[in-house]
Amino acid sequence: MDRLDAMRAFVAVADRGGFAEAARRLRLSPAAVTRAVAALEDRLGLVLFHRTTRSVRLTERGAIYLKTCRQILADIEDGERRARGQDAAPRGLLTIAAPILFGRLHVLPIVESLLHAHPGLAVRLTLSDRDVHLAEGGVDVAVRIGELADSALIAIKVAEVRRVLVASPAYLRARGTPANPEALAGHDLIVFEGIEATSEWRFGPAGGTAFKVLPRLTVNNGDAAIAAAEAGLGVTRAVSYQVREGLAAGRLCLVLHDLAPPSIPVSLLHLASRQGSANLAAFLSAARERFRTHPVAAI
């Protein structure tokens, strides 16, 4: 195995968190992957991973070397894409990151269409309600919901959604429906940490009215917050696409919807260095068509 293949093996172990998992991804034997990483360590005179019987973790020097390897491999892939031409057929691995529920509802159908259309393409879809770092995570394209900070990333807006408050009909019958933001002080509030970057919920056309949230229940998963609201545990704030089904089925009701803040964008982000990628171009084309024919409308 040459040095570039050894770098690919090292990156795969770091991404997958183990030698056996990396071997399956690379379609190699675990022994071959282990030898490749050991050869890199011998060449560098460094230990790249802390190895135990239960886990494989990057050392501090290993984390530094990982960034270098990602950049080298990305530059090689970019050069190959440019040599083949931008119209080359998608092939190899495309890595996508998206929020959990949005990914299941709206990104997975795009992936399905791509896999059917391009036999040479493989996809790694990572679903998490935490934002990932594209370069460090080896991510080709990510879905972000919300206003974007200025960065070197290229953003393509594909939809708009809205943050809304919801509660179950049973909860509202028992506790009453809040007539204004101040009335929320008398209610049980459920907070989803992935959405709540601050301790305030904002209301009004310009989001100018702020209410300080003192949650009774805090969770780190949007599905859990919505399930808790459906179970009658209180009022929660979610993104409109997350509660559309519950609202349609009558399990949830909108709260203070006339004071909802402005809609927020759904964007596809990618590094400028990926612009020549046939894989990325195929995904963006399929995504535009998907969101055109299946719009994600704000409530």
Rosetta silent file (secondary structure, phi, psi, omega in degrees, C-alpha in Angstrom):
SEQUENCE: MDRLDAMRAFVAVADRGGFAEAARRLRLSPAAVTRAVAALEDRLGLVLFHRTTRSVRLTERGAIYLKTCRQILADIEDGERRARGQDAAPRGLLTIAAPILFGRLHVLPIVESLLHAHPGLAVRLTLSDRDVHLAEGGVDVAVRIGELADSALIAIKVAEVRRVLVASPAYLRARGTPANPEALAGHDLIVFEGIEATSEWRFGPAGGTAFKVLPRLTVNNGDAAIAAAEAGLGVTRAVSYQVREGLAAGRLCLVLHDLAPPSIPVSLLHLASRQGSANLAAFLSAARERFRTHPVAAI
SCORE:     score description
SCORE:     0.000 S_00000001
   1 L     0.000  124.829 -177.716    0.000    0.000    0.000 S_00000001
   2 L   -77.170  178.856 -173.585    1.530    3.332   -1.085 S_00000001
   3 H   -64.400  -38.694  179.880    1.620    6.470    1.043 S_00000001
   4 H   -65.452  -41.862  176.805   -1.596    7.958   -0.387 S_00000001
   5 H   -63.611  -36.857  177.478   -3.496    4.728    0.218 S_00000001
   6 H   -65.195  -39.165  175.453   -2.083    4.686    3.749 S_00000001
   7 H   -61.877  -42.341  178.473   -3.342    8.252    4.252 S_00000001
   8 H   -61.678  -39.722  178.177   -6.793    7.163    3.050 S_00000001
   9 H   -64.402  -43.912  178.379   -6.700    4.296    5.531 S_00000001
  10 H   -59.365  -46.201  179.519   -5.669    6.665    8.345 S_00000001
  11 H   -63.321  -40.643  179.686   -8.504    9.092    7.516 S_00000001
  12 H   -63.232  -40.681  177.669  -11.002    6.223    7.359 S_00000001
  13 H   -63.316  -43.026  178.875   -9.964    4.970   10.803 S_00000001
  14 H   -62.869  -42.421 -178.488  -10.304    8.501   12.213 S_00000001
  15 H   -69.236  -40.135 -174.073  -13.739    8.954   10.597 S_00000001
  16 H   -90.752  -13.506  177.404  -15.076    5.530   11.552 S_00000001
  17 L    75.633   19.783  179.102  -13.529    5.351   15.000 S_00000001
  18 L  -179.430  158.986 -177.769  -11.983    1.934   14.496 S_00000001
  19 H   -75.904  -40.258 -178.908   -9.870   -0.279   12.250 S_00000001
  20 H   -65.126  -42.174  179.536  -12.547   -2.879   11.518 S_00000001
  21 H   -65.348  -41.266  178.079  -15.086   -0.226   10.510 S_00000001
  22 H   -63.944  -39.456  179.791  -12.508    1.515    8.295 S_00000001
  23 H   -62.845  -40.836  177.883  -11.614   -1.805    6.685 S_00000001
  24 H   -63.989  -41.058 -179.559  -15.244   -2.458    5.810 S_00000001
  25 H   -64.841  -39.025 -177.099  -15.564    1.023    4.320 S_00000001
  26 H   -88.231   -6.897 -177.400  -12.381    0.599    2.249 S_00000001
  27 L    60.505   44.605  175.864  -13.132   -3.050    1.400 S_00000001
  28 L  -123.962  170.894  174.560   -9.808   -4.128    2.839 S_00000001
  29 L   -80.372  149.644  175.492   -8.854   -6.517    5.598 S_00000001
  30 H   -55.882  -34.443  179.943   -8.450   -5.072    9.122 S_00000001
  31 H   -65.044  -38.895  179.795   -4.856   -6.323    9.061 S_00000001
  32 H   -65.498  -40.875  178.590   -4.108   -4.324    5.894 S_00000001
  33 H   -66.169  -42.588  179.163   -5.515   -1.133    7.432 S_00000001
  34 H   -60.789  -43.436  179.536   -3.595   -1.735   10.659 S_00000001
  35 H   -65.273  -38.459 -179.200   -0.342   -2.226    8.718 S_00000001
  36 H   -63.496  -44.721 -179.978   -0.952    0.927    6.675 S_00000001
  37 H   -68.042  -39.495  178.112   -1.439    3.094    9.756 S_00000001
  38 H   -62.132  -37.979  178.489    1.543    1.481   11.473 S_00000001
  39 H   -65.434  -39.166  176.310    3.679    2.272    8.413 S_00000001
  40 H   -62.727  -44.864 -179.519    2.613    5.918    8.572 S_00000001
  41 H   -61.490  -40.560  178.320    3.464    6.062   12.264 S_00000001
  42 H   -64.348  -42.385 -179.331    6.893    4.543   11.580 S_00000001
  43 H   -63.315  -41.509 -176.911    7.544    7.029    8.762 S_00000001
  44 H   -83.735  -21.159 -173.283    6.504    9.994   10.909 S_00000001
  45 L    69.557   32.306 -176.502    7.984    8.734   14.162 S_00000001
  46 L  -132.467  156.844  168.429    4.651    9.520   15.841 S_00000001
  47 L   -96.874  118.490 -176.250    1.768    7.733   17.503 S_00000001
  48 L   -89.124  -27.291 -177.901   -1.367    8.742   15.590 S_00000001
  49 E  -131.208  142.647  164.127   -3.972    6.897   17.675 S_00000001
  50 E   -85.432  119.483 -176.584   -4.514    5.997   21.313 S_00000001
  51 E  -110.703  128.952  169.948   -5.604    2.348   21.073 S_00000001
  52 L  -129.730  176.643  178.481   -7.487    0.425   23.735 S_00000001
  53 L   -68.501  -17.602 -176.455   -9.607   -2.725   23.553 S_00000001
  54 L  -109.258  -20.808 -174.035  -12.700   -0.491   23.490 S_00000001
  55 L  -152.023  160.148  173.354  -11.764    2.584   21.492 S_00000001
  56 E  -128.362  116.637 -177.509   -9.427    4.205   18.986 S_00000001
  57 E  -125.921  144.061  177.456   -8.825    7.934   19.531 S_00000001
  58 E   -65.358  140.290  167.797   -6.605   10.421   17.738 S_00000001
  59 L   -77.907  171.838  177.902   -3.572   11.703   19.598 S_00000001
  60 H   -59.994  -43.508  178.420   -2.917   15.436   19.567 S_00000001
  61 H   -69.819  -33.531  177.266   -0.345   14.965   16.789 S_00000001
  62 H   -63.119  -39.089  178.597   -2.700   12.600   15.008 S_00000001
  63 H   -64.389  -38.375  177.889   -5.399   15.300   14.896 S_00000001
  64 H   -65.779  -44.871 -178.677   -2.915   17.738   13.343 S_00000001
  65 H   -67.128  -31.077  179.164   -1.818   15.168   10.757 S_00000001
  66 H   -60.029  -43.766  178.981   -5.474   14.331    9.967 S_00000001
  67 H   -61.120  -41.225  178.918   -6.089   17.891    8.751 S_00000001
  68 H   -63.350  -44.706 -179.293   -3.031   17.682    6.506 S_00000001
  69 H   -63.563  -41.820  178.806   -4.128   14.339    5.061 S_00000001
  70 H   -59.542  -43.906 -178.324   -7.642   15.604    4.375 S_00000001
  71 H   -65.831  -43.073  179.633   -6.254   18.599    2.487 S_00000001
  72 H   -62.144  -47.485 -178.440   -3.811   16.482    0.455 S_00000001
  73 H   -66.518  -37.321  177.695   -6.479   13.950   -0.507 S_00000001
  74 H   -65.106  -40.563  179.153   -8.985   16.708   -1.311 S_00000001
  75 H   -64.858  -39.607  178.743   -6.429   18.442   -3.562 S_00000001
  76 H   -64.830  -45.535  179.058   -5.726   15.187   -5.384 S_00000001
  77 H   -61.828  -40.108  179.629   -9.435   14.497   -5.875 S_00000001
  78 H   -64.744  -41.319  177.810   -9.959   18.052   -7.096 S_00000001
  79 H   -63.338  -39.902  178.561   -7.120   17.692   -9.579 S_00000001
  80 H   -65.735  -40.099  178.910   -8.571   14.423  -10.869 S_00000001
  81 H   -63.113  -42.345 -179.547  -12.014   16.015  -11.227 S_00000001
  82 H   -65.859  -37.539  179.597  -10.570   18.913  -13.179 S_00000001
  83 H   -66.702  -38.664  179.237   -8.620   16.533  -15.409 S_00000001
  84 H   -72.575  -26.228 -175.442  -11.749   14.473  -16.133 S_00000001
  85 L    99.610  148.921 -174.331  -13.796   17.614  -16.757 S_00000001
  86 L   -65.738  -21.530 -178.725  -16.727   18.986  -14.812 S_00000001
  87 L   -89.167    9.058  178.317  -19.160   16.873  -16.859 S_00000001
  88 L   -62.032  152.686 -179.432  -17.563   13.614  -15.744 S_00000001
  89 L   -68.463  140.174  176.662  -19.927   11.043  -14.290 S_00000001
  90 L   -58.777  137.083  179.689  -20.247   11.114  -10.492 S_00000001
  91 L  -157.928  158.398 -178.416  -18.129    8.417   -8.879 S_00000001
  92 E    80.791 -157.580 -171.247  -16.541    7.641   -5.537 S_00000001
  93 E   -98.130  133.154  171.179  -17.732    8.965   -2.185 S_00000001
  94 E  -115.734  124.059 -178.610  -19.984   11.984   -1.559 S_00000001
  95 E  -106.736  125.715 -175.694  -20.282   13.011    2.108 S_00000001
  96 E  -124.192  139.397  174.769  -23.415   14.911    3.173 S_00000001
  97 E  -122.411  139.830 -178.535  -24.351   16.329    6.589 S_00000001
  98 E  -155.759  155.964  172.202  -27.873   17.366    7.580 S_00000001
  99 L   -58.583  153.495 -169.375  -30.099   17.843   10.646 S_00000001
 100 H   -58.153  -60.908 -174.745  -31.655   14.557   11.769 S_00000001
 101 H   -70.786  -41.635  178.298  -35.333   14.964   10.879 S_00000001
 102 H   -60.118  -40.535  179.133  -34.756   17.240    7.889 S_00000001
 103 H   -62.497  -43.522  179.647  -32.260   14.741    6.565 S_00000001
 104 H   -64.835  -43.127 -173.966  -34.689   11.838    6.884 S_00000001
 105 H   -78.793  -39.588 -166.934  -37.578   13.734    5.307 S_00000001
 106 H  -120.848  -22.586 -179.641  -35.901   15.794    2.607 S_00000001
 107 H   -94.763  -38.643 -179.564  -32.290   14.720    2.011 S_00000001
 108 H   -57.912  -39.589  175.472  -32.670   10.945    1.991 S_00000001
 109 H   -62.041  -32.705  176.520  -34.999   11.069   -1.068 S_00000001
 110 H   -66.656  -44.081  178.165  -32.312   13.062   -2.908 S_00000001
 111 H   -60.334  -42.497  179.597  -29.709   10.454   -1.968 S_00000001
 112 H   -58.684  -45.349 -179.485  -32.024    7.699   -3.176 S_00000001
 113 H   -65.400  -38.179  179.187  -32.405    9.347   -6.586 S_00000001
 114 H   -64.963  -43.773 -178.311  -28.639    9.872   -6.891 S_00000001
 115 H   -65.701  -35.272  176.487  -27.807    6.253   -6.066 S_00000001
 116 H   -68.713  -37.163 -173.582  -30.310    5.014   -8.640 S_00000001
 117 H   -82.583  -25.230 -171.866  -28.987    7.398  -11.306 S_00000001
 118 L  -130.081   92.635 -176.477  -25.221    6.975  -10.729 S_00000001
 119 L   -59.537  -27.261 -178.001  -23.974    3.390  -10.158 S_00000001
 120 L   -85.011    1.526 -175.408  -20.416    4.568   -9.512 S_00000001
 121 E   -99.213  138.818  170.897  -21.415    6.887   -6.657 S_00000001
 122 E  -120.474  148.057 -175.878  -21.364    6.075   -2.942 S_00000001
 123 E  -127.866  134.860  168.680  -22.870    8.372   -0.286 S_00000001
 124 E  -112.855  110.485 -178.789  -22.127    8.860    3.405 S_00000001
 125 E  -103.723  114.920  179.940  -25.063   10.727    4.977 S_00000001
 126 E  -103.981  119.184 -178.981  -24.384   12.032    8.498 S_00000001
 127 E  -107.093  120.102 -179.663  -27.481   13.135   10.417 S_00000001
 128 L  -157.234  143.647  177.060  -26.923   15.339   13.461 S_00000001
 129 L   -85.667    6.259  173.160  -28.587   18.385   14.966 S_00000001
 130 L  -102.924  138.382  177.244  -25.125   19.835   15.648 S_00000001
 131 L   -66.361  139.529  177.666  -23.366   21.804   12.935 S_00000001
 132 L  -105.810  153.852  175.460  -20.306   20.062   11.527 S_00000001
 133 L   -85.879  118.219 -171.497  -17.098   21.669   10.292 S_00000001
 134 H   -62.468  -48.925 -176.189  -16.997   20.880    6.589 S_00000001
 135 H   -66.903  -47.963 -177.527  -13.236   20.862    6.079 S_00000001
 136 H   -69.418  -31.357 -178.861  -12.335   19.059    9.296 S_00000001
 137 H   -88.669    0.272 -178.980  -15.195   16.583    8.938 S_00000001
 138 L    64.079   34.153 -175.618  -14.441   15.780    5.307 S_00000001
 139 L   -95.648  130.089  179.216  -17.966   16.916    4.353 S_00000001
 140 L   -79.878  -40.052 -177.859  -18.714   17.779    0.724 S_00000001
 141 E  -151.462  140.781 -178.204  -22.060   19.507    1.328 S_00000001
 142 E  -131.325  147.147  174.018  -24.081   20.336    4.436 S_00000001
 143 E   -94.733  127.657  176.798  -27.647   21.464    5.080 S_00000001
 144 E  -124.257  137.473  179.072  -27.908   24.437    7.444 S_00000001
 145 E  -114.421  120.210 -179.269  -31.118   25.906    8.823 S_00000001
 146 L   124.737  172.407  177.513  -30.969   29.540    9.953 S_00000001
 147 L   -65.834  144.107 -174.536  -29.140   32.720    9.137 S_00000001
 148 L  -102.728  139.326  173.309  -25.557   32.104    8.097 S_00000001
 149 L   -75.152  153.230  176.096  -22.459   33.776    9.458 S_00000001
 150 L   -60.908  133.337  179.726  -20.070   35.289    6.937 S_00000001
 151 L  -160.232  178.750  178.389  -17.595   32.649    5.836 S_00000001
 152 L   -84.111   -0.152 -179.683  -15.669   31.292    2.904 S_00000001
 153 L   -75.702  147.539  175.688  -18.391   28.687    2.358 S_00000001
 154 E   -93.462  128.579 -175.593  -20.643   28.895   -0.679 S_00000001
 155 E  -116.681  137.401  176.945  -24.347   28.885    0.248 S_00000001
 156 E  -125.513  115.334 -179.789  -27.335   28.021   -1.926 S_00000001
 157 E   -76.734  129.946 -178.275  -30.779   28.790   -0.483 S_00000001
 158 E  -121.314  -13.635 -177.375  -33.296   26.032   -1.251 S_00000001
 159 E  -166.461  173.111  171.968  -36.201   26.666    1.131 S_00000001
 160 E  -132.026  143.437  175.434  -37.586   28.686    4.043 S_00000001
 161 E  -133.918  178.224 -177.147  -38.959   27.447    7.359 S_00000001
 162 L  -139.161  143.202  172.471  -40.205   29.106   10.519 S_00000001
 163 E   -81.571  129.882 -176.758  -39.660   28.645   14.241 S_00000001
 164 E  -133.308  155.855  172.635  -42.988   27.979   15.930 S_00000001
 165 E   -99.379  139.163  179.461  -44.311   27.219   19.414 S_00000001
 166 E  -140.109  156.256  173.599  -46.477   24.124   19.861 S_00000001
 167 E  -153.659  164.057 -179.924  -48.231   22.222   22.630 S_00000001
 168 L   -78.339  152.689  176.072  -50.694   19.350   22.773 S_00000001
 169 H   -56.894  -38.647 -179.108  -54.460   20.035   22.815 S_00000001
 170 H   -64.230  -42.297  178.921  -54.703   18.262   26.183 S_00000001
 171 H   -62.264  -44.345 -177.717  -52.008   20.476   27.720 S_00000001
 172 H   -68.379  -32.955  175.309  -53.684   23.646   26.462 S_00000001
 173 H   -65.488  -39.089 -176.668  -57.079   22.531   27.759 S_00000001
 174 H   -77.910  -35.178 -171.872  -55.570   21.874   31.189 S_00000001
 175 H  -111.421  -10.189 -177.962  -53.297   24.933   31.439 S_00000001
 176 L    89.020  155.759  179.770  -54.895   27.429   29.061 S_00000001
 177 L   -94.518  123.094  179.627  -53.536   28.936   25.841 S_00000001
 178 L   -58.541  134.956  179.691  -50.997   31.760   26.341 S_00000001
 179 L   -92.828  -17.541 -179.346  -52.318   35.055   24.960 S_00000001
 180 L  -156.294  166.771 -178.518  -48.912   36.785   24.832 S_00000001
 181 H   -57.552  -35.568 -178.569  -45.234   35.949   25.404 S_00000001
 182 H   -62.066  -30.606 -178.451  -45.373   37.117   29.025 S_00000001
 183 H   -68.065  -16.216  178.668  -48.015   34.461   29.755 S_00000001
 184 H   -64.535  -19.833  179.637  -45.453   31.750   28.995 S_00000001
 185 H   -60.725  -24.526  179.462  -43.999   32.404   32.460 S_00000001
 186 H   -94.167   13.000 -176.331  -46.900   30.409   33.883 S_00000001
 187 L  -120.851  159.614  173.812  -46.299   27.399   31.635 S_00000001
 188 L   -81.430  124.566 -175.913  -44.013   24.367   31.502 S_00000001
 189 E  -112.201  139.554  179.941  -41.465   24.952   28.739 S_00000001
 190 E  -113.283  124.993 -175.775  -39.514   22.322   26.842 S_00000001
 191 E  -114.832  133.281  173.791  -36.197   23.415   25.326 S_00000001
 192 E  -102.493  114.148 -173.379  -34.264   21.706   22.567 S_00000001
 193 L   -62.475  -28.525 -179.018  -30.602   22.635   22.970 S_00000001
 194 L   -66.690  -25.870  179.367  -29.839   22.176   19.270 S_00000001
 195 L   -98.295  -37.096 -173.171  -32.168   25.053   18.386 S_00000001
 196 L   -82.198   85.754  178.079  -31.891   27.189   21.504 S_00000001
 197 L   -72.678  -20.882  178.348  -28.568   28.951   21.052 S_00000001
 198 L  -128.935  179.083  178.779  -29.634   31.461   23.727 S_00000001
 199 L   -93.527   16.684 -177.784  -31.941   31.457   26.719 S_00000001
 200 E  -121.343  144.650  165.979  -34.468   33.675   24.893 S_00000001
 201 E  -106.258  133.610 -176.923  -37.373   33.079   22.529 S_00000001
 202 E  -107.910  147.245 -175.218  -38.025   36.024   20.238 S_00000001
 203 E  -132.498  163.835  175.081  -41.405   37.143   18.884 S_00000001
 204 L    96.662  163.811 -176.549  -42.831   39.618   16.414 S_00000001
 205 L   -55.311  -36.604 -179.910  -42.247   40.456   12.737 S_00000001
 206 L  -106.644   11.983 -177.511  -38.671   41.540   13.319 S_00000001
 207 L    63.376   32.489 -171.973  -38.057   39.213   16.263 S_00000001
 208 L   -84.052  -21.176 -179.061  -37.941   42.281   18.444 S_00000001
 209 E   -97.458  122.799 -177.497  -39.726   40.977   21.550 S_00000001
 210 E  -108.939  140.211  175.240  -37.647   38.644   23.695 S_00000001
 211 E  -122.835  126.655 -179.718  -38.890   36.269   26.381 S_00000001
 212 E   -76.300  125.133 -174.608  -36.418   34.700   28.820 S_00000001
 213 L   -93.721  126.288  171.885  -36.931   30.946   28.861 S_00000001
 214 L  -116.573   91.018 -170.787  -36.806   29.011   32.137 S_00000001
 215 L   -71.805  146.460  169.694  -37.305   25.431   30.942 S_00000001
 216 L   -89.348  -29.444  178.869  -38.876   22.675   32.959 S_00000001
 217 E  -134.690  129.967  176.583  -37.483   20.070   30.553 S_00000001
 218 E  -121.543  130.108  178.170  -34.298   20.331   28.459 S_00000001
 219 E  -129.869  165.234  179.874  -33.392   17.755   25.796 S_00000001
 220 L  -113.541   20.378 -179.322  -30.673   17.563   23.134 S_00000001
 221 L  -140.811  130.314 -176.839  -32.800   16.018   20.398 S_00000001
 222 H   -62.934  -39.969  178.760  -35.597   17.661   18.441 S_00000001
 223 H   -59.655  -39.077 -179.157  -37.668   14.483   18.171 S_00000001
 224 H   -66.862  -40.407  178.597  -37.589   14.120   21.953 S_00000001
 225 H   -63.322  -42.078 -179.436  -38.759   17.700   22.525 S_00000001
 226 H   -69.047  -40.993  177.486  -41.652   17.249   20.101 S_00000001
 227 H   -61.750  -39.010  178.455  -42.596   13.883   21.602 S_00000001
 228 H   -64.401  -39.804  177.371  -42.606   15.473   25.056 S_00000001
 229 H   -65.464  -43.394  178.400  -44.915   18.227   23.810 S_00000001
 230 H   -62.392  -30.052  178.958  -47.232   15.669   22.187 S_00000001
 231 L   -79.285   -1.778  176.399  -47.295   13.815   25.512 S_00000001
 232 L    88.175   20.358 -176.898  -48.609   16.951   27.209 S_00000001
 233 L   -85.501   -9.195  177.813  -45.479   17.929   29.128 S_00000001
 234 L   153.894 -163.014 -179.124  -45.489   21.549   28.021 S_00000001
 235 E  -102.720  134.564  177.422  -44.820   24.090   25.274 S_00000001
 236 E  -130.249  161.300  174.935  -41.818   23.690   22.987 S_00000001
 237 E  -109.602  132.169 -178.553  -40.275   25.595   20.113 S_00000001
 238 E  -138.969  175.723  173.587  -39.495   23.711   16.925 S_00000001
 239 E   -93.025  143.598 -168.595  -38.900   24.351   13.253 S_00000001
 240 H   -51.712  -41.510 -177.451  -42.062   24.199   11.148 S_00000001
 241 H   -65.108  -25.581 -177.515  -41.098   21.109    9.119 S_00000001
 242 H   -71.300  -26.441 -173.310  -40.521   19.161   12.354 S_00000001
 243 H  -114.967    5.649 -177.648  -44.116   19.558   13.578 S_00000001
 244 H   -58.428  -44.623 -178.782  -46.080   19.600   10.311 S_00000001
 245 H   -65.251  -43.622  179.839  -47.174   15.981   10.731 S_00000001
 246 H   -64.212  -36.792  177.069  -48.141   16.435   14.384 S_00000001
 247 H   -67.526  -44.454 -178.699  -50.168   19.539   13.548 S_00000001
 248 H   -63.874  -34.068 -178.922  -51.928   17.833   10.646 S_00000001
 249 L   -84.225   -5.620  179.337  -52.784   14.839   12.838 S_00000001
 250 L    82.771    9.155  178.719  -54.120   17.037   15.652 S_00000001
 251 L   -79.584  -18.933 -178.638  -51.482   15.923   18.157 S_00000001
 252 L  -135.118  155.867  174.063  -50.135   19.492   18.402 S_00000001
 253 E  -128.289  147.079  174.782  -51.506   23.029   18.223 S_00000001
 254 E   -72.588  144.086  179.328  -49.718   26.242   17.312 S_00000001
 255 E  -123.829  130.648  177.902  -49.148   28.698   20.171 S_00000001
 256 L    53.523   38.513 -175.426  -48.732   32.482   19.649 S_00000001
 257 H   -67.714  -27.938  179.170  -48.444   31.857   15.914 S_00000001
 258 H   -69.587  -12.505  177.618  -49.492   35.417   15.073 S_00000001
 259 H  -108.884   14.579 -178.701  -46.309   36.563   16.854 S_00000001
 260 L   -61.723  143.475  178.550  -43.996   34.078   15.143 S_00000001
 261 L   -70.652  171.010 -178.779  -40.636   35.550   14.052 S_00000001
 262 L   -60.071  157.955  177.600  -39.729   35.847   10.360 S_00000001
 263 L   -65.169  158.760 -178.046  -38.995   32.741    8.329 S_00000001
 264 E  -124.081  151.216 -175.198  -35.411   31.485    8.174 S_00000001
 265 E   -80.075  152.537  165.981  -33.496   30.046    5.204 S_00000001
 266 E  -108.929  122.052 -173.242  -32.538   26.452    4.512 S_00000001
 267 E  -125.531  151.423  170.004  -29.200   26.463    2.708 S_00000001
 268 E  -102.361  124.594 -177.291  -26.807   23.987    1.130 S_00000001
 269 E  -112.674  140.912  172.703  -23.199   24.811    2.036 S_00000001
 270 E  -150.831  159.377  177.466  -19.999   23.632    0.399 S_00000001
 271 L   -73.109  146.737  178.032  -16.358   24.633    0.222 S_00000001
 272 H   -59.829  -30.816 -178.610  -15.238   26.664   -2.780 S_00000001
 273 H   -67.874  -14.229 -179.574  -12.624   23.992   -3.477 S_00000001
 274 H   -91.594    1.363 -172.536  -15.429   21.491   -4.200 S_00000001
 275 L   -61.410  -28.330  179.588  -16.940   23.508   -7.062 S_00000001
 276 L   -84.929    4.963 -173.769  -15.366   21.331   -9.735 S_00000001
 277 L   -78.269  124.087  175.049  -16.764   18.136   -8.204 S_00000001
 278 H   -65.729  -34.239  178.415  -19.055   16.080  -10.425 S_00000001
 279 H   -63.135  -47.172  179.918  -20.439   14.449   -7.267 S_00000001
 280 H   -64.798  -42.903 -179.825  -21.341   17.799   -5.744 S_00000001
 281 H   -59.837  -39.805  179.150  -22.790   19.086   -9.018 S_00000001
 282 H   -66.268  -40.758  179.362  -25.033   16.017   -9.253 S_00000001
 283 H   -65.385  -46.585 -177.667  -26.249   16.469   -5.678 S_00000001
 284 H   -62.590  -39.186  178.617  -26.958   20.184   -6.101 S_00000001
 285 H   -64.535  -45.266  179.571  -28.860   19.560   -9.317 S_00000001
 286 H   -66.248  -36.409  179.980  -30.951   16.804   -7.719 S_00000001
 287 H   -67.099  -44.038  178.310  -31.548   18.944   -4.618 S_00000001
 288 H   -58.659  -43.129 -179.547  -32.774   21.925   -6.635 S_00000001
 289 H   -66.516  -41.339  179.387  -35.210   19.681   -8.508 S_00000001
 290 H   -61.880  -47.395 -177.408  -36.400   18.016   -5.296 S_00000001
 291 H   -74.719  -20.670  173.737  -37.082   21.285   -3.500 S_00000001
 292 H   -72.691  -42.088 -177.537  -38.748   22.710   -6.607 S_00000001
 293 H   -87.767  -20.959  178.730  -41.177   19.801   -6.880 S_00000001
 294 L  -130.979   69.889 -175.300  -41.510   19.187   -3.118 S_00000001
 295 L   -62.720  145.005  176.789  -41.223   22.648   -1.531 S_00000001
 296 L   -99.875   87.081 -174.372  -40.617   22.908    2.212 S_00000001
 297 L   -81.244  141.931  172.759  -43.066   25.687    2.976 S_00000001
 298 L   -71.249  145.922 -179.681  -43.042   27.569    6.283 S_00000001
 299 L   -71.183    0.000    0.000  -46.257   27.185    8.278 S_00000001
